[in-house]
Amino acid sequence: MTKRQSYSQEVFPDTFEFTSRLDELAASGLRTLLGAVWQGFDSFKAAVLDRNLPPSRSHLDLERDLTEMLYPHINRAIPPGAPYYLQHEKKEREAAKST
């Protein structure tokens, strides 16, 4: 009796060639990903924070707003050909609790 495979197991087989490439990505991938995150933070700081009034806790929805503003800076820092991408979800603010 043969074991059924999922579609992803069939498409991405457990072969030496495939798994050795995964080992390479695991070894350098985290460093590359975190490098892109920090590069994005530095870009955001230089382009937005250093050129404008500082954000304040009195601003509405500050954390979400800063995260949405930071997203394109991190996205631009991800190297071409990286085996991952960044997908940020835009939040609707219509139903947000007003203060």
C-alpha positions, 0 to 999 in steps of 0.5 A, a space after each residue: 500500500 502506498 502512502 498518499 501525498 499532498 500536492 505540496 509534497 509532490 511538487 516539492 519532493 523530499 530529494 537531496 537536491 531540494 533539501 540541500 537548497 533548503 539548508 542553504 536558505 536556512 543558513 543565510 535566510 534569517 540573516 538576510 530577512 532581518 537585514 532587510 527589516 533593519 534596512 527598512 527601519 533605517 530607511 523609514 527613519 531617514 525618510 519619515 521620522 527624521 523629516 517630520 514631527 515625531 509621532 506621539 501617543 496622542 495620534 490616533 491608531 499610532 502603532 497600526 499607522 506606523 506599521 503601514 508606513 514602515 511596510 514599503 520601506 522593508 519591502 524595498 529592502 528585500 533583495 530581488 530573487 528572495 524566496 519570500 515576500 512581505 504582505 501587509 494587510 491594510 486595516 479598515 478604520 471605519 469600525 475602529 473605536 473612537 476616543 
